[in-house]
Amino acid sequence: MQFQIECNSLEFNQLCLICNQQLRMRDARLIVSSDRGDSYGDVCYNCMVRGSTWLNSQLQKLDNRSSVLT
Ligand SMILES: [Zn+2]
């Protein structure tokens, strides 16, 4: 799991990958991607500040859910 912080250049509204809240577009965005470089999506500021350990555990749950679906 990789985290990438980029300057926000999006004009459309995105949903947070973890909590599904609409992202408040600020000056930076956090993009989550797999080790292979596949982008999972964006994480909102509220989730971002909880730290990478918490983020990783939440994303692990997402991983489990998607592997059930496929
Ligand atoms: Zn969030």
PDB file of the backbone (N, CA, C, O) and the ligand in Angstrom, with CONECT records:
HET     ZN  A 101       1
ATOM      1  N   MET A   1       0.832  -1.199   0.000  1.00  0.00           N
ATOM      2  CA  MET A   1       0.000   0.000   0.000  1.00  0.00           C
ATOM      3  C   MET A   1       0.865   1.246   0.000  1.00  0.00           C
ATOM      4  O   MET A   1       1.802   1.375   0.787  1.00  0.00           O
ATOM      5  N   GLN A   2       0.535   2.145  -0.884  1.00  0.00           N
ATOM      6  CA  GLN A   2       1.327   3.363  -0.975  1.00  0.00           C
ATOM      7  C   GLN A   2       0.426   4.584  -0.858  1.00  0.00           C
ATOM      8  O   GLN A   2      -0.721   4.589  -1.306  1.00  0.00           O
ATOM      9  N   PHE A   3       0.977   5.596  -0.252  1.00  0.00           N
ATOM     10  CA  PHE A   3       0.253   6.851  -0.138  1.00  0.00           C
ATOM     11  C   PHE A   3       1.001   7.920  -0.907  1.00  0.00           C
ATOM     12  O   PHE A   3       2.226   8.021  -0.851  1.00  0.00           O
ATOM     13  N   GLN A   4       0.239   8.703  -1.614  1.00  0.00           N
ATOM     14  CA  GLN A   4       0.839   9.704  -2.475  1.00  0.00           C
ATOM     15  C   GLN A   4       0.081  11.016  -2.268  1.00  0.00           C
ATOM     16  O   GLN A   4      -1.143  11.067  -2.390  1.00  0.00           O
ATOM     17  N   ILE A   5       0.806  12.042  -1.962  1.00  0.00           N
ATOM     18  CA  ILE A   5       0.163  13.343  -1.770  1.00  0.00           C
ATOM     19  C   ILE A   5       0.427  14.216  -2.984  1.00  0.00           C
ATOM     20  O   ILE A   5       1.568  14.398  -3.411  1.00  0.00           O
ATOM     21  N   GLU A   6      -0.637  14.740  -3.517  1.00  0.00           N
ATOM     22  CA  GLU A   6      -0.521  15.573  -4.712  1.00  0.00           C
ATOM     23  C   GLU A   6      -1.249  16.881  -4.510  1.00  0.00           C
ATOM     24  O   GLU A   6      -2.165  16.981  -3.693  1.00  0.00           O
ATOM     25  N   CYS A   7      -0.846  17.854  -5.242  1.00  0.00           N
ATOM     26  CA  CYS A   7      -1.612  19.094  -5.267  1.00  0.00           C
ATOM     27  C   CYS A   7      -2.943  18.819  -5.941  1.00  0.00           C
ATOM     28  O   CYS A   7      -3.006  18.135  -6.962  1.00  0.00           O
ATOM     29  N   ASN A   8      -3.985  19.349  -5.372  1.00  0.00           N
ATOM     30  CA  ASN A   8      -5.307  19.110  -5.923  1.00  0.00           C
ATOM     31  C   ASN A   8      -5.513  19.914  -7.199  1.00  0.00           C
ATOM     32  O   ASN A   8      -5.398  21.140  -7.211  1.00  0.00           O
ATOM     33  N   SER A   9      -5.818  19.197  -8.264  1.00  0.00           N
ATOM     34  CA  SER A   9      -6.120  19.884  -9.512  1.00  0.00           C
ATOM     35  C   SER A   9      -7.477  19.451 -10.054  1.00  0.00           C
ATOM     36  O   SER A   9      -7.850  19.781 -11.180  1.00  0.00           O
ATOM     37  N   LEU A  10      -8.206  18.705  -9.227  1.00  0.00           N
ATOM     38  CA  LEU A  10      -9.501  18.214  -9.673  1.00  0.00           C
ATOM     39  C   LEU A  10     -10.572  19.268  -9.488  1.00  0.00           C
ATOM     40  O   LEU A  10     -10.555  20.021  -8.515  1.00  0.00           O
ATOM     41  N   GLU A  11     -11.482  19.318 -10.405  1.00  0.00           N
ATOM     42  CA  GLU A  11     -12.589  20.256 -10.280  1.00  0.00           C
ATOM     43  C   GLU A  11     -13.880  19.551  -9.902  1.00  0.00           C
ATOM     44  O   GLU A  11     -14.819  20.196  -9.435  1.00  0.00           O
ATOM     45  N   PHE A  12     -13.944  18.256 -10.092  1.00  0.00           N
ATOM     46  CA  PHE A  12     -15.146  17.516  -9.716  1.00  0.00           C
ATOM     47  C   PHE A  12     -15.011  16.997  -8.300  1.00  0.00           C
ATOM     48  O   PHE A  12     -13.907  16.914  -7.762  1.00  0.00           O
ATOM     49  N   ASN A  13     -16.131  16.650  -7.700  1.00  0.00           N
ATOM     50  CA  ASN A  13     -16.140  16.178  -6.326  1.00  0.00           C
ATOM     51  C   ASN A  13     -15.861  14.685  -6.270  1.00  0.00           C
ATOM     52  O   ASN A  13     -16.404  13.900  -7.047  1.00  0.00           O
ATOM     53  N   GLN A  14     -15.013  14.320  -5.344  1.00  0.00           N
ATOM     54  CA  GLN A  14     -14.634  12.937  -5.151  1.00  0.00           C
ATOM     55  C   GLN A  14     -15.159  12.454  -3.805  1.00  0.00           C
ATOM     56  O   GLN A  14     -15.353  13.249  -2.885  1.00  0.00           O
ATOM     57  N   LEU A  15     -15.385  11.156  -3.694  1.00  0.00           N
ATOM     58  CA  LEU A  15     -15.764  10.575  -2.419  1.00  0.00           C
ATOM     59  C   LEU A  15     -14.546   9.929  -1.773  1.00  0.00           C
ATOM     60  O   LEU A  15     -13.681   9.361  -2.439  1.00  0.00           O
ATOM     61  N   CYS A  16     -14.515  10.038  -0.462  1.00  0.00           N
ATOM     62  CA  CYS A  16     -13.427   9.409   0.281  1.00  0.00           C
ATOM     63  C   CYS A  16     -13.537   7.896   0.154  1.00  0.00           C
ATOM     64  O   CYS A  16     -14.622   7.325   0.272  1.00  0.00           O
ATOM     65  N   LEU A  17     -12.418   7.268  -0.085  1.00  0.00           N
ATOM     66  CA  LEU A  17     -12.342   5.823  -0.253  1.00  0.00           C
ATOM     67  C   LEU A  17     -12.811   5.081   0.993  1.00  0.00           C
ATOM     68  O   LEU A  17     -13.403   4.006   0.893  1.00  0.00           O
ATOM     69  N   ILE A  18     -12.550   5.648   2.158  1.00  0.00           N
ATOM     70  CA  ILE A  18     -12.787   4.944   3.411  1.00  0.00           C
ATOM     71  C   ILE A  18     -14.150   5.277   4.012  1.00  0.00           C
ATOM     72  O   ILE A  18     -14.916   4.373   4.347  1.00  0.00           O
ATOM     73  N   CYS A  19     -14.455   6.550   4.151  1.00  0.00           N
ATOM     74  CA  CYS A  19     -15.694   6.919   4.848  1.00  0.00           C
ATOM     75  C   CYS A  19     -16.801   7.360   3.898  1.00  0.00           C
ATOM     76  O   CYS A  19     -17.926   7.611   4.330  1.00  0.00           O
ATOM     77  N   ASN A  20     -16.492   7.454   2.614  1.00  0.00           N
ATOM     78  CA  ASN A  20     -17.489   7.830   1.603  1.00  0.00           C
ATOM     79  C   ASN A  20     -18.043   9.242   1.767  1.00  0.00           C
ATOM     80  O   ASN A  20     -19.082   9.578   1.199  1.00  0.00           O
ATOM     81  N   GLN A  21     -17.352  10.055   2.537  1.00  0.00           N
ATOM     82  CA  GLN A  21     -17.740  11.458   2.611  1.00  0.00           C
ATOM     83  C   GLN A  21     -17.221  12.161   1.369  1.00  0.00           C
ATOM     84  O   GLN A  21     -16.214  11.775   0.775  1.00  0.00           O
ATOM     85  N   GLN A  22     -17.936  13.193   1.005  1.00  0.00           N
ATOM     86  CA  GLN A  22     -17.444  13.964  -0.125  1.00  0.00           C
ATOM     87  C   GLN A  22     -16.187  14.726   0.297  1.00  0.00           C
ATOM     88  O   GLN A  22     -16.154  15.377   1.341  1.00  0.00           O
ATOM     89  N   LEU A  23     -15.181  14.627  -0.523  1.00  0.00           N
ATOM     90  CA  LEU A  23     -13.926  15.285  -0.198  1.00  0.00           C
ATOM     91  C   LEU A  23     -14.084  16.789  -0.275  1.00  0.00           C
ATOM     92  O   LEU A  23     -14.690  17.331  -1.199  1.00  0.00           O
ATOM     93  N   ARG A  24     -13.526  17.436   0.710  1.00  0.00           N
ATOM     94  CA  ARG A  24     -13.476  18.890   0.646  1.00  0.00           C
ATOM     95  C   ARG A  24     -12.182  19.266  -0.052  1.00  0.00           C
ATOM     96  O   ARG A  24     -11.085  19.010   0.444  1.00  0.00           O
ATOM     97  N   MET A  25     -12.333  19.857  -1.172  1.00  0.00           N
ATOM     98  CA  MET A  25     -11.164  20.123  -1.992  1.00  0.00           C
ATOM     99  C   MET A  25     -10.313  21.227  -1.377  1.00  0.00           C
ATOM    100  O   MET A  25     -10.722  22.385  -1.299  1.00  0.00           O
ATOM    101  N   ARG A  26      -9.161  20.847  -0.958  1.00  0.00           N
ATOM    102  CA  ARG A  26      -8.238  21.797  -0.355  1.00  0.00           C
ATOM    103  C   ARG A  26      -7.021  21.902  -1.252  1.00  0.00           C
ATOM    104  O   ARG A  26      -7.109  21.742  -2.469  1.00  0.00           O
ATOM    105  N   ASP A  27      -5.917  22.167  -0.647  1.00  0.00           N
ATOM    106  CA  ASP A  27      -4.732  22.383  -1.465  1.00  0.00           C
ATOM    107  C   ASP A  27      -3.978  21.091  -1.747  1.00  0.00           C
ATOM    108  O   ASP A  27      -3.063  21.081  -2.571  1.00  0.00           O
ATOM    109  N   ALA A  28      -4.344  20.012  -1.083  1.00  0.00           N
ATOM    110  CA  ALA A  28      -3.637  18.763  -1.337  1.00  0.00           C
ATOM    111  C   ALA A  28      -4.606  17.602  -1.267  1.00  0.00           C
ATOM    112  O   ALA A  28      -5.649  17.697  -0.619  1.00  0.00           O
ATOM    113  N   ARG A  29      -4.271  16.509  -1.929  1.00  0.00           N
ATOM    114  CA  ARG A  29      -5.089  15.309  -1.847  1.00  0.00           C
ATOM    115  C   ARG A  29      -4.183  14.116  -1.580  1.00  0.00           C
ATOM    116  O   ARG A  29      -3.021  14.094  -1.985  1.00  0.00           O
ATOM    117  N   LEU A  30      -4.729  13.146  -0.904  1.00  0.00           N
ATOM    118  CA  LEU A  30      -3.981  11.931  -0.618  1.00  0.00           C
ATOM    119  C   LEU A  30      -4.547  10.806  -1.476  1.00  0.00           C
ATOM    120  O   LEU A  30      -5.731  10.480  -1.394  1.00  0.00           O
ATOM    121  N   ILE A  31      -3.701  10.232  -2.282  1.00  0.00           N
ATOM    122  CA  ILE A  31      -4.115   9.148  -3.170  1.00  0.00           C
ATOM    123  C   ILE A  31      -3.542   7.841  -2.646  1.00  0.00           C
ATOM    124  O   ILE A  31      -2.359   7.744  -2.323  1.00  0.00           O
ATOM    125  N   VAL A  32      -4.406   6.843  -2.570  1.00  0.00           N
ATOM    126  CA  VAL A  32      -3.982   5.530  -2.114  1.00  0.00           C
ATOM    127  C   VAL A  32      -3.829   4.620  -3.316  1.00  0.00           C
ATOM    128  O   VAL A  32      -4.716   4.544  -4.166  1.00  0.00           O
ATOM    129  N   SER A  33      -2.707   3.933  -3.383  1.00  0.00           N
ATOM    130  CA  SER A  33      -2.527   2.999  -4.481  1.00  0.00           C
ATOM    131  C   SER A  33      -1.870   1.728  -3.974  1.00  0.00           C
ATOM    132  O   SER A  33      -1.234   1.718  -2.920  1.00  0.00           O
ATOM    133  N   SER A  34      -2.032   0.667  -4.731  1.00  0.00           N
ATOM    134  CA  SER A  34      -1.439  -0.605  -4.346  1.00  0.00           C
ATOM    135  C   SER A  34       0.056  -0.579  -4.637  1.00  0.00           C
ATOM    136  O   SER A  34       0.567   0.339  -5.279  1.00  0.00           O
ATOM    137  N   ASP A  35       0.733  -1.591  -4.159  1.00  0.00           N
ATOM    138  CA  ASP A  35       2.177  -1.681  -4.398  1.00  0.00           C
ATOM    139  C   ASP A  35       2.488  -1.825  -5.881  1.00  0.00           C
ATOM    140  O   ASP A  35       3.596  -1.525  -6.326  1.00  0.00           O
ATOM    141  N   ARG A  36       1.503  -2.284  -6.638  1.00  0.00           N
ATOM    142  CA  ARG A  36       1.705  -2.417  -8.083  1.00  0.00           C
ATOM    143  C   ARG A  36       1.442  -1.111  -8.815  1.00  0.00           C
ATOM    144  O   ARG A  36       1.681  -0.998 -10.017  1.00  0.00           O
ATOM    145  N   GLY A  37       0.942  -0.120  -8.067  1.00  0.00           N
ATOM    146  CA  GLY A  37       0.717   1.186  -8.664  1.00  0.00           C
ATOM    147  C   GLY A  37      -0.712   1.423  -9.092  1.00  0.00           C
ATOM    148  O   GLY A  37      -1.021   2.473  -9.656  1.00  0.00           O
ATOM    149  N   ASP A  38      -1.603   0.455  -8.832  1.00  0.00           N
ATOM    150  CA  ASP A  38      -3.009   0.663  -9.149  1.00  0.00           C
ATOM    151  C   ASP A  38      -3.612   1.649  -8.157  1.00  0.00           C
ATOM    152  O   ASP A  38      -3.458   1.488  -6.946  1.00  0.00           O
ATOM    153  N   SER A  39      -4.284   2.646  -8.654  1.00  0.00           N
ATOM    154  CA  SER A  39      -4.861   3.651  -7.782  1.00  0.00           C
ATOM    155  C   SER A  39      -6.182   3.167  -7.215  1.00  0.00           C
ATOM    156  O   SER A  39      -7.075   2.755  -7.955  1.00  0.00           O
ATOM    157  N   TYR A  40      -6.301   3.221  -5.876  1.00  0.00           N
ATOM    158  CA  TYR A  40      -7.564   2.846  -5.238  1.00  0.00           C
ATOM    159  C   TYR A  40      -8.511   4.033  -5.183  1.00  0.00           C
ATOM    160  O   TYR A  40      -9.714   3.887  -5.399  1.00  0.00           O
ATOM    161  N   GLY A  41      -7.961   5.217  -4.891  1.00  0.00           N
ATOM    162  CA  GLY A  41      -8.809   6.392  -4.774  1.00  0.00           C
ATOM    163  C   GLY A  41      -8.232   7.391  -3.797  1.00  0.00           C
ATOM    164  O   GLY A  41      -7.078   7.294  -3.379  1.00  0.00           O
ATOM    165  N   ASP A  42      -9.060   8.349  -3.448  1.00  0.00           N
ATOM    166  CA  ASP A  42      -8.629   9.430  -2.584  1.00  0.00           C
ATOM    167  C   ASP A  42      -9.123   9.225  -1.154  1.00  0.00           C
ATOM    168  O   ASP A  42     -10.148   8.586  -0.915  1.00  0.00           O
ATOM    169  N   VAL A  43      -8.378   9.777  -0.229  1.00  0.00           N
ATOM    170  CA  VAL A  43      -8.752   9.731   1.173  1.00  0.00           C
ATOM    171  C   VAL A  43      -8.957  11.156   1.673  1.00  0.00           C
ATOM    172  O   VAL A  43      -8.157  12.046   1.383  1.00  0.00           O
ATOM    173  N   CYS A  44     -10.024  11.365   2.420  1.00  0.00           N
ATOM    174  CA  CYS A  44     -10.323  12.718   2.885  1.00  0.00           C
ATOM    175  C   CYS A  44      -9.388  13.120   4.018  1.00  0.00           C
ATOM    176  O   CYS A  44      -8.650  12.309   4.579  1.00  0.00           O
ATOM    177  N   TYR A  45      -9.457  14.399   4.323  1.00  0.00           N
ATOM    178  CA  TYR A  45      -8.559  14.936   5.343  1.00  0.00           C
ATOM    179  C   TYR A  45      -8.829  14.306   6.705  1.00  0.00           C
ATOM    180  O   TYR A  45      -7.892  14.020   7.450  1.00  0.00           O
ATOM    181  N   ASN A  46     -10.090  14.091   7.034  1.00  0.00           N
ATOM    182  CA  ASN A  46     -10.444  13.520   8.331  1.00  0.00           C
ATOM    183  C   ASN A  46      -9.837  12.140   8.524  1.00  0.00           C
ATOM    184  O   ASN A  46      -9.383  11.801   9.617  1.00  0.00           O
ATOM    185  N   CYS A  47      -9.832  11.342   7.455  1.00  0.00           N
ATOM    186  CA  CYS A  47      -9.239  10.014   7.540  1.00  0.00           C
ATOM    187  C   CYS A  47      -7.716  10.110   7.503  1.00  0.00           C
ATOM    188  O   CYS A  47      -7.017   9.347   8.169  1.00  0.00           O
ATOM    189  N   MET A  48      -7.223  11.043   6.728  1.00  0.00           N
ATOM    190  CA  MET A  48      -5.774  11.211   6.584  1.00  0.00           C
ATOM    191  C   MET A  48      -5.099  11.467   7.923  1.00  0.00           C
ATOM    192  O   MET A  48      -4.026  10.931   8.200  1.00  0.00           O
ATOM    193  N   VAL A  49      -5.747  12.303   8.763  1.00  0.00           N
ATOM    194  CA  VAL A  49      -5.115  12.697  10.017  1.00  0.00           C
ATOM    195  C   VAL A  49      -5.132  11.584  11.063  1.00  0.00           C
ATOM    196  O   VAL A  49      -4.498  11.713  12.110  1.00  0.00           O
ATOM    197  N   ARG A  50      -5.847  10.502  10.794  1.00  0.00           N
ATOM    198  CA  ARG A  50      -5.861   9.382  11.741  1.00  0.00           C
ATOM    199  C   ARG A  50      -4.585   8.554  11.684  1.00  0.00           C
ATOM    200  O   ARG A  50      -4.333   7.723  12.557  1.00  0.00           O
ATOM    201  N   GLY A  51      -3.793   8.783  10.663  1.00  0.00           N
ATOM    202  CA  GLY A  51      -2.497   8.135  10.619  1.00  0.00           C
ATOM    203  C   GLY A  51      -2.471   6.928   9.714  1.00  0.00           C
ATOM    204  O   GLY A  51      -3.507   6.351   9.386  1.00  0.00           O
ATOM    205  N   SER A  52      -1.276   6.557   9.316  1.00  0.00           N
ATOM    206  CA  SER A  52      -1.126   5.514   8.313  1.00  0.00           C
ATOM    207  C   SER A  52      -1.479   4.134   8.851  1.00  0.00           C
ATOM    208  O   SER A  52      -1.920   3.269   8.095  1.00  0.00           O
ATOM    209  N   THR A  53      -1.289   3.920  10.154  1.00  0.00           N
ATOM    210  CA  THR A  53      -1.632   2.613  10.723  1.00  0.00           C
ATOM    211  C   THR A  53      -3.134   2.368  10.631  1.00  0.00           C
ATOM    212  O   THR A  53      -3.582   1.300  10.213  1.00  0.00           O
ATOM    213  N   TRP A  54      -3.895   3.376  11.027  1.00  0.00           N
ATOM    214  CA  TRP A  54      -5.354   3.266  10.943  1.00  0.00           C
ATOM    215  C   TRP A  54      -5.803   3.141   9.492  1.00  0.00           C
ATOM    216  O   TRP A  54      -6.672   2.331   9.169  1.00  0.00           O
ATOM    217  N   LEU A  55      -5.204   3.946   8.626  1.00  0.00           N
ATOM    218  CA  LEU A  55      -5.554   3.886   7.209  1.00  0.00           C
ATOM    219  C   LEU A  55      -5.316   2.494   6.642  1.00  0.00           C
ATOM    220  O   LEU A  55      -6.146   1.956   5.909  1.00  0.00           O
ATOM    221  N   ASN A  56      -4.180   1.926   6.988  1.00  0.00           N
ATOM    222  CA  ASN A  56      -3.847   0.601   6.470  1.00  0.00           C
ATOM    223  C   ASN A  56      -4.858  -0.447   6.914  1.00  0.00           C
ATOM    224  O   ASN A  56      -5.238  -1.319   6.132  1.00  0.00           O
ATOM    225  N   SER A  57      -5.302  -0.362   8.196  1.00  0.00           N
ATOM    226  CA  SER A  57      -6.267  -1.349   8.676  1.00  0.00           C
ATOM    227  C   SER A  57      -7.610  -1.165   7.978  1.00  0.00           C
ATOM    228  O   SER A  57      -8.294  -2.146   7.681  1.00  0.00           O
ATOM    229  N   GLN A  58      -7.990   0.070   7.716  1.00  0.00           N
ATOM    230  CA  GLN A  58      -9.242   0.318   7.003  1.00  0.00           C
ATOM    231  C   GLN A  58      -9.164  -0.190   5.565  1.00  0.00           C
ATOM    232  O   GLN A  58     -10.114  -0.774   5.042  1.00  0.00           O
ATOM    233  N   LEU A  59      -8.029   0.043   4.949  1.00  0.00           N
ATOM    234  CA  LEU A  59      -7.867  -0.378   3.559  1.00  0.00           C
ATOM    235  C   LEU A  59      -7.796  -1.891   3.450  1.00  0.00           C
ATOM    236  O   LEU A  59      -8.192  -2.478   2.444  1.00  0.00           O
ATOM    237  N   GLN A  60      -7.284  -2.509   4.503  1.00  0.00           N
ATOM    238  CA  GLN A  60      -7.262  -3.962   4.542  1.00  0.00           C
ATOM    239  C   GLN A  60      -8.684  -4.512   4.471  1.00  0.00           C
ATOM    240  O   GLN A  60      -8.951  -5.504   3.793  1.00  0.00           O
ATOM    241  N   LYS A  61      -9.599  -3.840   5.192  1.00  0.00           N
ATOM    242  CA  LYS A  61     -10.996  -4.258   5.157  1.00  0.00           C
ATOM    243  C   LYS A  61     -11.567  -4.101   3.752  1.00  0.00           C
ATOM    244  O   LYS A  61     -12.316  -4.955   3.280  1.00  0.00           O
ATOM    245  N   LEU A  62     -11.209  -3.007   3.089  1.00  0.00           N
ATOM    246  CA  LEU A  62     -11.669  -2.798   1.721  1.00  0.00           C
ATOM    247  C   LEU A  62     -11.141  -3.898   0.807  1.00  0.00           C
ATOM    248  O   LEU A  62     -11.855  -4.397  -0.064  1.00  0.00           O
ATOM    249  N   ASP A  63      -9.910  -4.257   1.014  1.00  0.00           N
ATOM    250  CA  ASP A  63      -9.297  -5.326   0.230  1.00  0.00           C
ATOM    251  C   ASP A  63     -10.057  -6.627   0.393  1.00  0.00           C
ATOM    252  O   ASP A  63     -10.337  -7.324  -0.583  1.00  0.00           O
ATOM    253  N   ASN A  64     -10.390  -6.951   1.644  1.00  0.00           N
ATOM    254  CA  ASN A  64     -11.115  -8.181   1.924  1.00  0.00           C
ATOM    255  C   ASN A  64     -12.480  -8.165   1.260  1.00  0.00           C
ATOM    256  O   ASN A  64     -12.933  -9.168   0.709  1.00  0.00           O
ATOM    257  N   ARG A  65     -13.133  -6.995   1.322  1.00  0.00           N
ATOM    258  CA  ARG A  65     -14.457  -6.893   0.733  1.00  0.00           C
ATOM    259  C   ARG A  65     -14.400  -7.101  -0.784  1.00  0.00           C
ATOM    260  O   ARG A  65     -15.235  -7.801  -1.357  1.00  0.00           O
ATOM    261  N   SER A  66     -13.408  -6.484  -1.420  1.00  0.00           N
ATOM    262  CA  SER A  66     -13.345  -6.587  -2.877  1.00  0.00           C
ATOM    263  C   SER A  66     -12.934  -7.984  -3.320  1.00  0.00           C
ATOM    264  O   SER A  66     -13.318  -8.425  -4.403  1.00  0.00           O
ATOM    265  N   SER A  67     -12.155  -8.688  -2.497  1.00  0.00           N
ATOM    266  CA  SER A  67     -11.768 -10.034  -2.892  1.00  0.00           C
ATOM    267  C   SER A  67     -12.944 -11.005  -2.733  1.00  0.00           C
ATOM    268  O   SER A  67     -12.993 -12.044  -3.392  1.00  0.00           O
ATOM    269  N   VAL A  68     -13.884 -10.657  -1.856  1.00  0.00           N
ATOM    270  CA  VAL A  68     -15.105 -11.444  -1.746  1.00  0.00           C
ATOM    271  C   VAL A  68     -15.950 -11.274  -3.008  1.00  0.00           C
ATOM    272  O   VAL A  68     -16.544 -12.225  -3.516  1.00  0.00           O
ATOM    273  N   LEU A  69     -15.985 -10.058  -3.487  1.00  0.00           N
ATOM    274  CA  LEU A  69     -16.816  -9.753  -4.649  1.00  0.00           C
ATOM    275  C   LEU A  69     -16.293 -10.390  -5.925  1.00  0.00           C
ATOM    276  O   LEU A  69     -17.071 -10.735  -6.815  1.00  0.00           O
ATOM    277  N   THR A  70     -15.004 -10.545  -6.019  1.00  0.00           N
ATOM    278  CA  THR A  70     -14.465 -11.029  -7.300  1.00  0.00           C
ATOM    279  C   THR A  70     -14.329 -12.536  -7.302  1.00  0.00           C
ATOM    280  O   THR A  70     -13.893 -13.115  -8.296  1.00  0.00           O
TER     281      THR A  70
HETATM  282 ZN    ZN A 101     -12.651   9.791   4.832  1.00  0.00          ZN2+
END
